[in-house]
């Protein structure tokens, strides 16, 4: 009888830490998106506005991988008022050969956090200056912390700044990250001052109005925006997209519809038919990356199903190797 492996969040945290192998898996997923006939349907999205909630369903089949993931990702942003996490969810891992469910990954959003941070690292590896040492993170939540951690794996980060609307959360995140990473991390209450002199800037918030202004940015900087994963979310001043020497999307079909590029087009800052590169094409060497040390580069990450399949495959492979999980026979 077919067996399904069930893995809890605690097991998945042990099996899939944010490490170089996780980054490599996501990097390979972006390359596959540019070089293979990947099947990745549009995001299925359900909004529940009266409870400040949303549910996204993402999936992708990557030729050559043994399985594929279907991810259900709810975000209910009033939950912290109830003492509940704002994000949870799970992934179902199915065989690419038979379609049978091989694993149920009850990660409560953990694998999404890891693959999103890994994507930030991939963007920094290919678009930021190799000598980048100062990072600024907008936000003080889980993703803000993971993005900074991921940056330290691919760039020689020696100093970081945290900006958040809640000064107390920024202070707490800065203190904890300083201790965890062994580098000075400072909470700065003024966004413009937090950005000044930074080499890499990452925005990690669900903001619906720009929090990073074009006039604050300087030549040589790299910006990764990962909070705008829905039409109403907007972290970057649209003028920044027009000003960038290089704009890159994770999936242009998505960033034109719901990313920062969507707002730049809607505002008239960027032409609707303007051509841009995707991150996977740069990873694969099919499109040029950072044009010069003085260039201003922006990467727009909306989150793709191919990332979910990549991280779920890594989790399943490690679970098989470790004989981890609980089995259910149908």
ABEGO torsion letter per residue (X at the ends): XBBBBBBBAAAAAAABBBBAAAAAAAAAAAAAAAABBBBBBBBBBBBBAAAGBBBBBBBBBBBGBABBBBBBBBBBAAAAAAGBBABBEBBBBBBAAAGBBABBBBAGGAAAAAAAAAAAAAAAAAABBAABABBBBBEABAAAAAAAAAAAAABBBABBBBBBABAAAAAAAAAAAAAAAGBBBBBBABAAAAABGBABBBBABABABBABBAAABBBGBBBBBAABABAABBABBAAAAAABABBBBABAAAAAAABAAAAAAAAGABBAABBBBBAAAAAAGABBBBABAABBBBBBBAEBAAAAAAAAAAAAAAAAAAGBEBBBBX
